[in-house]
Amino acid sequence: MAEGDNRSTNLLAVETASLEEHLQGWGEVMLVADKVLRWEKAWFPPAIVGVVSLVFLIIYYLDPSVLSGVSCFVMFLCLADYLVPILAPRIFGSNKWTTEQQQRFHEICSNVVKTRRRAVGWWKRLFTLKEEKPKMYFVTMIISLAAVAWVGQQVHNLLLTCLIVIFLLLLPGLNQHGIISKYIGMAKREINKLLKQKEKKNE
């Protein structure tokens, strides 16, 4: 067991180091983004919502085709990938990179690797469920996809995408400030109360 943990820890360290090397040019930008996403200032959440809403309003106004939208998005990513490593050191000053910033950059990369691992783990669990309990897998997938399809039919595509993007960008801050754990705890307490009430009625 200890050997497996050591191997997993070593693999995590290798993957983190590799990601740090690939994203070295984005270091300053990632630190600024990290501060915004963790809500270091009170006005960051409304700013996130405002900027995302403005972007989606522009998309709604321009009403591009799917092909044009995807092309522009990929073009923006290519420009950012080329320009950010060149401009970031000039804007932020690479000579000001401190040990504390390097440590935080390492933590961000480590969290990205862990998140990627969790996503792969959930994907593997889904296929394990398919192999071990095919009926349960089938029912779960059909109900989940039907629910998603119904929501997609009720809400405009662009609005739904905007809400999902806003939620994903607010998620690190919600997690950092303990809001998610607070509401999950409340939900668990309510569920436990309901279960206890049912047990009392059955008695």
Secondary structure, 3 states (H helix, E strand, C coil): CHHHHHHHHHHHHHHHHHHHHHCHHHHHHHHHHHHHHCCCCCCHHHHHHHHHHHHHHHHHHHCCCHHHHHHHHHHHHHHHHHHHHHHHHHHHHHHHCCHHHHHHHHHHHHHHHHHHHHHHHHHHHHHHHHHHCHHHHHHHHHHHHHHHHHHHHHCCHHHHHHHHHHHHHHHHHHHHCCHHHHHHHHHHHHHHHHHHHHHHHHC
